[in-house]
């Protein structure tokens, strides 16, 4: 009897350690560089730990995606990224700040125009890069012979969408922004009466003028999609895809959309059955800090620490803005940890520590952290929600204005404008956040709601990726509305059918009335 116990335990361990039914699947990944790669790499590490074989297509000039990794093999391709493009974003920051000097209504459209100019250039580059791949029979045969089970891509760039569709692979999107705009506006009903259009800086409760602004932003996005983005791919799509294919139809082929959103952050809105929400999946419990940083945090005493970071794309604010922020920090009783690159501000106080790199998640999760000064990137916003840290926002580019506006509406953040930063503005806003308990109470309430889930966002993401692999797609979750022409989608043909006989009846009734009235009028004249 005793000899059978080790055998039983060995067998039990073997069963527990046996990979799942879709382990060992071959996944091809087309990511987006920058902060988007941070999200994608978290998922790839989890997939690798479950036995999946991963191949990543990356630019040879990638900023953050390494060519050698223990979790994947890489293939260098021509993408969008170039090292010099970092300066492009700094130039755009200056242009956005100029736009923000105009009235709020016109300022948002000025920003949209800047992004449109960037998209026009970027989609032209992407279309040429995709054509280089699709026109290369050796490269395409290499991908086909690899017999991948899944395309996992961030559709912020079009490369993965085009390749996945051409190779006829099941597709999963790791997405918030897609190549034609925000993910929901691409694939779900989006009534502009209460769903704010990205870039509008509105909330879900709008008055008449705000709904007018929202509608104008929506019409602008349609023009942008059909007259700026789609034409860049027309030649490529004609040569390699069935007639009538456009970029939007390829996007809608995705089986599952892993949307990096959570409705404690987003405003409630219609959605679709193949949308899975994984907002904050990259967040995790704070780990111990390096000894020197931990000592600095502890030296703050009861006042605690203010943490500032401006993300990955934009290296620094303009010089006068940084001086204003440093001067405001110097007057705080709190210690300050500032992720900073560039020339040290002359107004820097003794309470401020400048570092070129730090573990953001771990600092936000530290019990001494009292506030987060941030640019409003999605990753940072969800980490702040996860750890319950109130935010002072300094939005710079893209969706950062909308992101911070969402938390401001919920009473968990304040915003200051980079275009006109003064020491007084920063100091007043920081003291309000630090001294007014409502900000911390509101963000901790959001944190509580964010954590109250039956399944973690990461486990949810991995389940649905493996679900698509196991079932070779998820076509049963895709709406039939995707394949309808626009006039059928809005039932305009039905409206015409109904209105035609009504119109004919009204026309006939008016005609008969006119004839009767005319006859009576003639008889009356004859009688007189």
Steps between C-alpha positions, in 0.01 A plus 500: 500500500777742596678446166191605306484843670813644328373365166160663561662832597727488195200442276306781666791743453525395135131576446525835673806602300367379165447798267149596405346380175621799304848526654772488240294704256692722259412867534624778273498843663511843336529760779516879515816650647525739794263470794280261299783245506497509881143364487572242232812365671305431820260277303784331310678405821184336629442317170861379498463367855208291375708333230406703192757560227513870416640682196515880507524718191695813593677792340878473477503857644256423780517725807401245764444158340822296531607271218617231744267378770456179700123510446481541121688487171498815289484582132616844389267674258444853374250673729424859594751566773821690452729636769466853363123486552546571872579859408182507291289450813682777683428731205135395507488583872597857420230521231236358737589757763446773240159349417406499868546878513188546287143460628408156635254434217747579222802364689375141488450521122846651460642200685298262281645665191855444630423132558344476153821634348696239694260223389525603135877464515499186716245303297689573181815350659306204638336425165836499323652280773211252477528494120871413534407197711200382298690542171789287629413136417794364700399685815132411468582133436711504816200620698263253333736206553526587869133395534412742775186438705426862584579861416525714816540864409458854623295658219633847577711416194348327198781250430368220720143544374609480136729199554252312719221544248721407205623184679139420602598461865266534798568846641501641852546873553680642804340838451383833623585713199462355156636621168173682421438648846376374837407131510135538603426751225640251250291199593211586735193724482606843624211746546660844502218631720675352805821328381779760480709482184874462570668839500182688591590521873135448591316276744190283454260768630501776238292810444392616154823684414712208621297255290553731204874496562490120538315461169752722322785290636321186381451638149864605497603142589294362210666738257840405644431127461356506148708775340834490688557146631325261259645645175855423618420126475280493189770373262628240749150369571413478130809290428488259795142480630152425360311780322324744732741445791586809702698553818192504723376163368839345583489644852156351554630151413668477843354218709558654844573858600694512828420863580730665752210671677293469815167669565621641828705720266303512173148641476228230459416438135376225261741216430515169308522130600854454364636786713684398817602771746848465651570854624783500753617148415863615517462619860628292790575523869792724588838335551769627741691802371880518466661583834600858414155584362328336795714707738394818318134401520523429872678833564180681399345426841130567545481734199572226249618521138379659177596301190532650149548328164425609143510161326710363217445704182557858610830550681420827676277804522622841376765656721278766658237240588758276668633795700145580617441141608836476679434828684157375611649170621760692702226659714330171592554334838493168312802336339484471120620224268517626140573277201699754305717521189679815394671797661440535873258789583667790682201534735526142624453464877688278745186290544500381136680192369559479123535151349524391136319171564291354779244223560182704455256232613700432816520870596126550441436200724726630779311606816691833509377613156242778536451630144599425140590781258450343159447576133190282478619191312270201533756278675566756770130573549417135563798455731380801700148353515638158596697647793251776588726804450341838407635678191610844394487482121721690256360369167730533201387297197242266347244343737658641815255792517201261482655259751555765763159653433339165587671490839435869560126442447516224761671728750827303499723747314574861419651639183738786420582616147857459377451803272487741796658326798594726789640415841182634661272278286697184574536577870130582549390184317743277688403638840134447414562135411722441804283679754149422371416139593227475234756434224655206683159368606370514142804330344494229769132443427592450133780268611257292705266465202791416268615216727149360554500248212439125484814456288813711461537696174816303414331163547207628295732604216684166494175302514361673191824474305508126565125481431558631148787253450294204626199585285695630198323833523187649654285586199184421699565813710527735203199716423320465167485878495864507391408360158202727434524799264452830680148558362389158626673549837295815561189345336483783248370258235220396737426865574473571126265202457278623783512866405438442130134383531440756778641770277293372205185497713563854624575618145184331365290644783627851434441454126142378554430786742631750247284350224186507719570854617564618144170351376302662780674830434412483126134419578482793738639735236249374238215538746595863563 
